[in-house]
Structures are given as structure tokens and as C-alpha cells.
Amino acid sequence: MKLKVRVVHYRCHGVDCWYADIDDADDRQPDDPYWYVDGCRTQAEALTAACAQLATLDQSVAAGAHPARVSGTTSYAA
């Protein structure tokens, strides 16, 4: 499984924010990722959260689990 991290900068109510998600490297539609975090104050914060989640996903996949997409879970961000 090849995964990618996407980090996006945006402004919300005049404040700089960062969003990160984890999805298939081959998925052209980023509408249903495996994980996301929103409202980070810095790019580094968003990237750190995504890297921590990648490590967790790696351990789960190594143990035989298949990651669930956001649409299939009740808790979206770590």
C-alpha cells in the first residue's frame, strides 16, 4: 500500500491554518482519506501530526489490519 500525506495552507476568518490528510498515492479524488487533521496553527504541526499517524498506520498494517477510510469511521482526527 502506498500512502501520501497532503498538507494544505488556508485562511479561516483571517487566521492562517493548516490541514493534513493521508490517502492512497494513486487516489485522484481526495474526498475520503484514511485520516485527516484540520485547524493546525503551523505547517510543522500539521506535518508532525500526519507523520505520527503514518507510524500508527504502519504498525496496524504490519499487524495485518487494513486501514479504514474516514467515511467508515466515527472518529476522524488523532
Buried (B, 14 or more C-beta within 10 A) or exposed (E): EEBBBBBEEEEEEEEEBBBBBBBBEEBEEEEBBBBBBBEBEEBEBBBBBBEEBBEEBEEEEEEEEEBEBBEEEEEEBE
